[in-house]
Amino acid sequence: MTTVQEPLHSGFDGASTAEDVIEGIDLTGKVAVVTGGYSGIGLETARVLRAVGAEVVVPARDTERAAAALKGVDGIEVEAMDLLDPASIDAFAARFLASGRPLHILVNSAGVMATPLTRDARGYEVQFATNHLGHFQLVARLRPALRRAGGARVVSVSSWGHRFSPVLFDDPHFEHRAYDRWIAYGQSKTANILFALALDARGRADGIRAYALHPGSIVDTNLKKYLADEDLRAAGVLDADGRPLLDPERQLKTVEQGAATSVWCATSPLLAERGGVYCENSDIAPPMSAEEGREWAVGTRTAKAGVLAYAVDPVAADRLWELSERLTA
């Protein structure tokens, strides 16, 4: 398993929007599934893919809420699915496979951040279970449709929050150590990146390529649900009056800018021969040193793009794949 974290100089930057990066691309006849596709950057991702011709399916735990959010976007299908319910994931995948459709694009955009310690029915920590394990199971069940596409992309929305923590293989569910919501979040986001690396290695022979990305810091999403205004001010994303700060050069983005890298990973011709990479600002991100990662994690929050070595380690990617198979049966 190899990965090359080398920027392509795509011509886009942090200010580019999802509509900018998909200009000139026609997805007529293609099928896309977007988890979390009814709020925040997931909704914008689904909208833009649909606007250029893709058939878009949005699985949602709350189908009524999803339908209401997507009311102004014609032609997007809403299906029931809960990432914390394995039976629900299997049922959604079974329905999709029964339709006989190929799956050209799967964007794993749903997620939670900085939750209090919560466990699902299996006893799994919720951030790891939602952000990684639910999507791992979904991809596994949809593999036949991805193979049928004859060229598919799986895009996982990670975060530069992966710099908070590697995957804690000896205790991923915080059963034997004190819970820290940011360590748990960082672990889940590192898992997204390692998953893309492992999936790309296993899927490329079948035409399946995989990518992970940091969308930017976007305040106007449901991810901030568990954060107080003082948390957001400390993170440098709100001003003293509680207004969102926007500065794409510092990765402080609008929803339209935040969805750009997801859409770029899902559609860019520049990635035709590249997979298993982590991207920022609609380009492949460079490596980041461990020291830079530590400085960022303790509060500098510099906007420098980059991925830490532990998140693109092929040995860790294999280990995560094996752990995920056991945990999802």
ABEGO torsion letter per residue (X at the ends): XBBBBBBAGAGBBAABBAAAAABGBBABGBBBBBBGAABEAAAAAAAAAAAAGBBBBBBBABAAAAAAAAAABBGBBBBBBBAABAAAAAAAAAAAAAAGBBBABBBBABBBBGBBBBBBAAGBBAAAAAAAAAAAAAAAAAAAAAAAAGGBBBBBBBBAAAAABBBBAABAAGAABBBBAAAAAAAAAAAAAAAAAAAAAAAAAAGBBBBBBBAEBBABBAAAAABBAAAAAAAGABBAAGBBBBBAAAGBBBAAAAAAAAAAAAABAAAAABBGBBBBGGBBBBBBBAAAAAAAAAGAGBABBEBBAAAABAAAAAAAAAAAAAAAX
